[in-house]
Structures are given as structure tokens and as C-alpha cells.
Amino acid sequence: MSDIHHARPSRFSLRRSASILAAAASVLALVSCGGGDSGPEAGAVQFASQMRALGTTPVAVTTTLATEVSVSADMVLDWAEYKFPDLFPKAAGARFPAVVYEGVVYNARAYSGPWGVRYLGITPEGRIFGLGDFTNNALQQFETIAFWSLQVLADQCGVNPGSCSGTNQPAGPFNGCSLPATQSLMTGNRLLATYAISGSSTGQFTLDAVVQGPGSFDGQSAIKLFSRIEATTTAGGFTGSAMTESTSYEQDAGGGFTRVLGIEASTTIPAVTLPGVGTVPASVSTSRTVFDPASLNVEMSIQPGQSINKSVTTINTGTTNGVASPATRLTTTDVYTFVRRESISVRGRSYNTCRYTDRDAAAASASSTTTSWFIDGLGIAVRTETVSNVAGQTQTEVTELVSGSFNGTPL
């Protein structure tokens, strides 16, 4: 997520909430650091196992009030070609929108090659079938459109880049998943929250974020948003702590949208003694991020089922224990997908949320995807889940809201 790569917690919006959790994750990371078979049968196993793994990634939420998204048979077939290009090479695909096999009508595609012919077809009611060397030439069902719809939507910008909006302009009106800028930037707004972390590291962090009021950044008028995150985490048997304070400078961009001009931050990590290592001295690092141009929260302009690419360019400077680092210019493009609105349960409490995913657009197939649930209308995160592939192993990191309040009202 482009904005999230530069920790700047404080604004009460979808983007700001995600930034808050990302900043905490960065703090926790600092603290905790101290020959295959390619035959037809293997292809079938890979197809079946990978598709099932993609569809059964555990997400501890209960969906009620969900706004379902329409995913067509062609979208699923396009996705299969994107996800499994060796098995279903797009260039070799022949389309049969209404072919009949054994009395059943399929929207099907056929892939001819040295293997013979492989078929992938979907019935009018959404059942997905495969036939060919990868199924030992026996018709085999691979779940349904509904089963794969969330994964198909999450990968849409990779499957069909033209379906995503432009990188820096809103795709439509403000979608209401968070407070509009006129409300979120009001002086005195305050978010107090405690979050729990689980995964490769465990722990918690507290957040105190407040809108301080008018200020300026590089000669431009802005609203100052201050936040403090204090985190304690345990990883690999070691426990450490850290604190990050940051000030974000933002403007009302009109229409409900907000633009961020820059962020100034400081992170302090106390000295810690590690068995067998000794004492790791305390460190203080500072950073200053300038958005060039200012970053607009265009991810707030998409509707359920839509994705958008967002490019952000930053100029970054900073120090570590007083030693300055050279200025760097960085451009990143990330893909945001507004999956749907849904009601979820987090630690025994129910929330009506907007469910988003994000990943690096540069990756042909994302090695890390973050799913976030934001309180609909407030944009405050109640849960984030990052699933990544590290050295062939799937890792899941989860952050959940334990308790909190916004302007004195419990969340």
C-alpha cells in the first residue's frame, strides 16, 4: 500500500486507519529484529491444491449484511489463465460461450497443446469444471464462482489492468467508508485505541491520535494531525518496546477527499538485553516524507467489486542516532480493491465494515496481500490480516481492535 509504506498515523479515515496499523507494524518489526515433477498428474495436483488453498485462507470473521459482488464466468476463466498460465495458456485458448457436454451447457475454453486438449467450463448456475490430462480425463468440479469470487476480485487489476481506474484521479464520488474531509479534519477529533497482534510475533500497541488544527508544510497551509503509538511485542522469545510519534500535514481536497502533503516522524526504541547477544543500545530515528505531488486518497472513490491503482512518489530524508541518511526518491504503485460491505465480529463485538485488500501492483502475483476491515462511515480499522509467502511458507499476521473510542464515544 503506497501510503502505508510511509508510516503516518493520525487521520480518521480508511487510509489513515490503515496507516496507523502499518506504522505499528513497522515499530514491531524494528523491535523484534535483533526439483519438481512437471507431468500432467503434477499439473492436476497443483491446480486443485492451489485453488483450494486460495479459497480456504482462514479469516475469522462472520459475514451477515454482505453486499455481494457480481463475478461473471468470463472473469473466472480469465483469472484461471492469469493464475495458472502453464496449465491454461491464454494464447492457446479457444472460447466456446455455450457448448453442450453430456447434456449440460458450459461457458468453456479449450487449450490445445502437446498434452492434447484441456477444458475449463462453467455452468449457468456457476459450477466450475475441468477436463483433460490434469484431471485424468475425468470431468472434475472445482467449486463454484461464489467460492472463488473474492480471489477473482482481488486479482482483477492483474488479470485486466484496463478494468482499474487511473492511478491518481478518483474513479467516482467519495464512497462513504470513512468520514469526509470536512469532518475528519475537524480540530480536536481524537481516537484512542488498543490493538492486539498475533502471528510470528505477539503483543499489543496503544494509539492516541488527535487533529491539532491549522499549520503549514513547505509553505503550504495544512491541517496538522498528531499521533503516538506505543508498542510492546514478543518474537523469538524476546520482548521489546518502541514508541513512534508522527505529524501528518493534510488538506481538504473537496468532494470528501483528503490529500496529504507530508509526514514528520520519530521512533524511539529503548536499549534491550538479549541472552547470548548482550545489550542492544537504544536508538532514535527520525524521518521526513514529502509527497511529490501530494497524495490523494483515491481508494475512497471505488465501489464494492472495483479496484484502483494508486501511484505515490515521495522524497524521503531522515536520521538514525543523529546520523543523516541520503535523500531518496521512491515511486510505488499499489492495487486497492473494495471487496464489499459486511458485518464482522471482532473479539465478541460486531461492526459494520468496508472490507478492502491491497497489494503491490508491480508483482505479477502478489506474494503479500493485506485485508482490512474498516468501520463503515468512520474508516477506523477493527481488523487487518496480512497473508504473505516467505521462503515457500505462508505466514499470517493479524491485528485486532481490543478497545477504543472516537471523541469519547466507544467504538
C-alpha positions in Angstrom: 0.0 0.0 0.0 1.7 3.1 -1.2 0.6 5.4 1.6 1.2 2.8 4.2 4.8 2.4 3.3 5.4 5.7 5.0 4.0 5.5 8.5 1.8 8.4 9.3 -0.9 7.6 11.8 -3.5 10.1 12.8 -6.2 10.8 10.3 -9.6 9.2 11.0 -10.3 7.7 7.6 -9.8 4.4 5.8 -6.3 5.4 4.6 -5.4 6.9 8.0 -6.6 3.8 9.9 -4.6 1.5 7.6 -1.6 3.8 8.0 -1.9 3.6 11.8 -1.7 -0.1 11.8 1.1 -0.1 9.3 3.1 2.3 11.5 2.6 0.0 14.4 3.7 -3.0 12.3 6.9 -1.1 11.4 7.6 -0.4 15.0 7.1 -4.1 15.9 9.4 -5.1 13.1 12.1 -2.9 14.5 11.6 -4.2 18.0 11.6 -7.9 17.0 14.7 -7.7 14.7 17.6 -8.1 17.0 13.4 -30.2 -8.3 9.8 -30.7 -9.3 7.6 -33.1 -11.3 6.1 -31.3 -14.3 3.9 -34.1 -15.7 0.1 -34.0 -16.2 -0.6 -35.5 -12.8 1.5 -32.9 -11.1 -0.4 -30.2 -13.0 -3.7 -31.5 -11.8 -2.4 -31.7 -8.2 -1.1 -28.1 -8.4 -4.3 -26.8 -9.9 -6.5 -28.4 -7.4 -4.4 -27.8 -4.3 -3.5 -24.2 -5.2 -7.1 -23.3 -6.0 -8.3 -24.8 -2.8 -5.6 -23.1 -0.8 -6.5 -19.8 -2.3 -10.1 -20.3 -1.4 -9.6 -21.5 2.2 -7.3 -19.0 3.7 -8.7 -18.7 7.2 -10.4 -15.4 8.0 -12.0 -15.3 11.4 -15.0 -13.1 10.5 -18.7 -13.7 10.4 -20.4 -12.3 7.4 -24.0 -11.1 7.7 -25.3 -8.0 5.9 -22.9 -8.6 3.0 -23.2 -6.7 -0.3 -22.5 -9.5 -2.8 -20.4 -8.6 -5.9 -21.3 -10.0 -9.4 -18.4 -12.1 -10.8 -19.0 -13.5 -14.3 -18.0 -16.8 -15.7 -15.6 -15.0 -18.1 -14.0 -13.2 -15.2 -13.3 -16.6 -13.6 -11.9 -18.1 -16.8 -9.7 -15.0 -17.4 -8.5 -15.4 -13.8 -7.6 -19.1 -14.2 -5.5 -18.2 -17.3 -3.7 -15.5 -15.2 -3.2 -17.6 -12.1 -2.2 -20.9 -13.9 -0.7 -19.8 -17.2 1.2 -23.1 -17.7 -2.0 -25.1 -17.3 -4.3 -22.8 -19.2 -2.1 -20.7 -21.6 -4.2 -17.7 -22.8 -2.6 -17.7 -26.3 -3.8 -21.3 -26.9 -7.3 -20.8 -25.6 -10.4 -21.2 -27.8 -13.7 -19.8 -26.5 -17.0 -21.7 -26.6 -19.6 -19.5 -24.8 -22.4 -22.0 -25.0 -21.1 -25.6 -25.6 -23.1 -28.6 -24.6 -21.4 -31.6 -23.0 -23.3 -34.6 -21.7 -26.5 -32.5 -21.7 -25.1 -29.6 -19.7 -24.4 -26.1 -21.2 -21.0 -24.6 -20.4 -19.2 -21.3 -21.0 -16.0 -23.1 -21.8 -12.5 -22.7 -23.0 -10.2 -25.3 -24.7 -6.4 -25.3 -24.6 -4.7 -27.4 -27.2 -1.1 -28.5 -27.0 1.3 -31.4 -26.6 -0.9 -32.6 -23.7 -3.9 -32.9 -26.0 -6.9 -30.6 -25.1 -7.6 -29.2 -21.7 -11.1 -27.8 -21.0 -12.3 -25.4 -18.3 -16.0 -24.7 -18.2 -18.7 -23.1 -16.0 -22.3 -23.9 -15.9 -25.1 -21.3 -15.9 -25.6 -21.8 -12.1 -21.8 -21.1 -11.6 -20.3 -24.6 -11.1 -16.7 -24.8 -12.4 -15.4 -28.0 -14.1 -12.2 -29.1 -15.6 -11.5 -31.9 -18.1 -8.2 -33.1 -19.6 -4.9 -34.6 -18.7 -4.9 -32.6 -15.5 -8.0 -34.5 -14.3 -7.0 -37.9 -15.8 -9.6 -37.2 -18.5 -12.5 -37.4 -16.0 -14.8 -34.4 -15.5 -13.9 -32.8 -12.2 -15.6 -30.0 -10.3 -13.6 -27.2 -8.8 -16.1 -25.5 -6.5 -18.2 -22.6 -7.8 -18.0 -18.9 -8.9 -19.2 -17.8 -5.4 -16.4 -19.8 -3.8 -13.6 -18.1 -5.8 -15.2 -14.6 -6.2 -13.2 -12.8 -3.6 -9.9 -14.1 -5.0 -11.0 -13.2 -8.5 -11.9 -9.6 -7.4 -8.6 -9.2 -5.5 -6.6 -10.1 -8.7 -8.7 -8.1 -11.2 -6.1 -5.4 -11.7 -3.5 -8.0 -12.6 -5.9 -10.0 -14.8 -7.3 -7.0 -16.6 -5.4 -3.8 -15.9 -7.8 -1.8 -18.0 -10.6 -2.6 -15.5 -8.8 -0.5 -12.9 -9.2 3.3 -12.8 -6.4 5.8 -13.4 -3.6 5.9 -10.9 -4.1 9.4 -9.4 -7.6 10.5 -10.0 -10.8 9.4 -8.3 -12.8 6.8 -10.1 -16.1 8.3 -8.8 -17.6 10.1 -5.9 -16.5 9.6 -2.3 -17.8 6.2 -1.2 -18.5 7.0 2.5 -16.4 4.2 4.0 -14.8 6.9 6.3 -15.7 10.4 7.5 -15.4 13.0 4.7 -12.5 15.5 5.0 -14.8 18.3 6.3 -15.5 16.1 9.4 -12.3 14.0 9.7 -10.1 17.2 9.7 -12.0 19.0 12.4 -9.7 20.3 15.2 -10.0 18.3 18.4 -11.0 14.9 16.8 -9.4 12.2 18.9 -9.0 8.5 18.5 -7.9 6.3 21.4 -7.4 2.6 20.7 -5.7 -0.5 21.8 -4.9 -3.3 19.3 -3.6 -6.9 19.8 -1.2 -8.5 17.4 -0.8 -12.2 16.7 1.2 -14.2 14.2 5.0 -14.6 14.1 5.1 -12.0 16.9 2.6 -11.3 19.6 1.9 -8.2 21.6 -0.2 -5.1 21.6 0.0 -1.3 20.9 -1.9 1.7 22.0 -2.8 4.6 19.8 -3.5 8.2 20.7 -4.3 10.3 17.6 -5.6 13.9 17.5 -6.3 16.6 14.9 -4.3 19.6 16.2 -5.5 22.2 13.8 -4.0 24.6 11.2 -0.4 24.5 10.3 1.9 24.6 7.3 4.2 22.3 5.4 6.8 23.6 2.9 5.0 26.9 2.7 1.5 25.3 2.1 -1.4 25.7 4.5 -2.4 22.4 6.0 -4.1 20.7 9.0 -1.8 19.0 11.5 -2.6 15.5 12.7 -0.5 14.1 15.5 -0.4 10.5 16.7 1.6 8.5 19.3 1.9 4.7 19.1 3.4 2.7 22.0 4.1 -0.9 21.2 5.3 -4.0 23.1 5.9 -7.2 21.3 7.4 -10.7 21.8 9.1 -12.5 18.9 11.5 -15.4 19.1 11.3 -15.5 22.9 12.4 -11.9 23.2 10.3 -8.9 24.3 10.9 -5.3 23.3 9.1 -2.0 23.1 9.1 1.1 20.9 7.3 4.4 20.5 6.5 6.3 17.3 5.3 9.9 17.2 4.3 11.4 13.9 2.7 14.5 12.5 0.9 14.4 9.1 0.1 17.6 7.1 -3.2 17.3 5.2 -5.7 19.3 3.2 -9.4 19.1 2.3 -9.3 18.2 -1.4 -13.1 18.7 -1.9 -15.8 16.2 -2.5 -15.0 14.4 0.7 -11.4 13.5 -0.3 -8.2 14.4 1.5 -4.7 15.0 0.2 -1.5 14.5 2.3 1.4 16.8 1.8 4.0 15.2 4.1 4.8 13.4 7.3 7.4 14.0 10.0 8.0 11.1 12.4 10.3 10.0 15.2 10.7 6.4 16.6 12.4 5.6 19.9 13.5 2.1 20.8 14.9 1.6 24.4 18.0 -0.4 25.0 17.3 -4.2 25.4 19.5 -7.0 26.7 19.3 -10.2 24.6 20.6 -13.5 26.1 23.7 -14.6 24.3 23.9 -11.3 22.4 24.3 -8.7 25.0 22.8 -5.2 25.2 21.5 -3.6 22.1 21.8 0.1 22.6 18.8 2.5 22.4 18.1 4.1 19.1 16.2 7.2 17.9 15.3 7.6 14.3 13.6 10.5 12.5 12.1 10.7 9.1 10.6 13.4 6.8 8.4 12.4 3.9 7.4 14.8 1.2 4.7 13.6 -1.3 5.5 14.9 -4.8 2.8 15.5 -5.8 0.5 15.5 -2.8 -1.2 12.1 -2.4 -5.0 12.0 -2.8 -6.9 9.1 -1.1 -8.4 7.9 -4.4 -9.0 4.5 -2.9 -12.1 6.1 -1.3 -13.6 6.6 -4.8 -14.3 2.9 -5.7 -17.4 0.9 -5.1 -17.8 -2.8 -3.9 -16.2 -5.0 -6.5 -14.0 -2.3 -8.0 -10.2 -1.9 -7.9 -7.9 1.1 -8.4 -4.2 1.5 -8.9 -2.6 4.3 -6.9 0.8 5.7 -7.6 2.7 7.7 -5.0 6.0 9.4 -5.3 7.9 10.5 -2.1 11.1 12.3 -1.2 12.5 10.8 2.0 15.1 12.1 4.4 15.9 11.0 8.0 18.4 10.3 10.7 19.4 7.4 12.9 21.0 8.4 16.2 21.9 11.7 14.8 23.5 10.4 11.6 21.7 11.6 8.5 20.8 9.3 5.6 20.9 10.5 2.0 17.6 11.7 0.4 15.8 9.1 -1.6 13.0 9.4 -4.2 10.6 6.5 -4.3 7.6 5.8 -6.5 5.3 2.9 -5.7 2.0 1.7 -7.2 -0.4 -0.4 -5.2 -3.7 -2.0 -6.0 -6.7 -1.3 -3.8 -9.8 -3.5 -4.0 -13.1 -2.6 -2.2 -14.3 -6.2 -1.7 -17.7 -5.5 -0.1 -19.5 -4.1 2.9 -20.1 -6.7 5.6 -20.8 -7.2 9.2 -18.0 -8.9 11.2 -17.4 -10.0 14.7 -14.1 -9.0 16.4 -13.4 -10.1 19.9 -17.1 -10.6 20.6 -18.3 -7.2 19.2 -20.0 -6.7 15.9 -19.1 -4.0 13.4 -20.5 -2.9 10.0 -17.4 -2.6 7.9 -15.9 -1.9 4.5 -13.6 -4.7 3.5 -10.5 -3.8 1.4 -7.5 -5.6 0.1 -4.2 -4.1 -1.1 -1.1 -5.4 -2.7 1.9 -4.2 -4.7 0.9 -3.7 -8.3 4.4 -4.5 -9.6 4.1 -8.2 -8.6 2.6 -10.4 -11.3 1.2 -12.5 -8.5 1.2 -10.8 -5.1 3.4 -12.5 -2.5 1.7 -10.5 0.2 -1.9 -9.3 0.4 -3.4 -7.3 3.3 -7.1 -7.4 4.0 -8.5 -4.7 6.2 -11.9 -4.2 7.8 -12.8 -0.5 8.5 -15.8 0.7 10.4 -18.2 1.9 7.7 -18.7 5.6 7.9 -15.7 6.1 10.3 -12.8 4.4 8.5 -11.3 3.1 11.7 -9.7 -0.3 11.3 -11.0 -3.1 13.5 -9.0 -5.9 12.0 -6.2 -6.3 9.5 -4.8 -9.6 8.1 -1.6 -9.9 6.1 -1.0 -13.2 4.3 2.5 -13.5 2.8 4.7 -16.2 1.3 8.1 -16.3 2.8 10.6 -18.9 1.5 7.7 -21.0 0.4 5.8 -20.8 3.7 2.5 -19.0 4.2 2.5 -16.6 7.1 -0.5 -14.7 8.5 -0.2 -11.7 10.7 -3.4 -10.4 12.4 -4.1 -7.1 14.2 -7.4 -6.7 16.0 -9.1 -3.9 17.9 -9.3 -4.6 21.6 -11.0 -1.4 22.8 -11.2 2.2 21.7 -13.2 5.4 21.5 -13.6 8.3 19.0 -14.3 11.7 20.5 -15.2 9.9 23.8 -17.7 7.5 22.2 -16.8 3.8 22.5 -16.2 2.1 19.1 
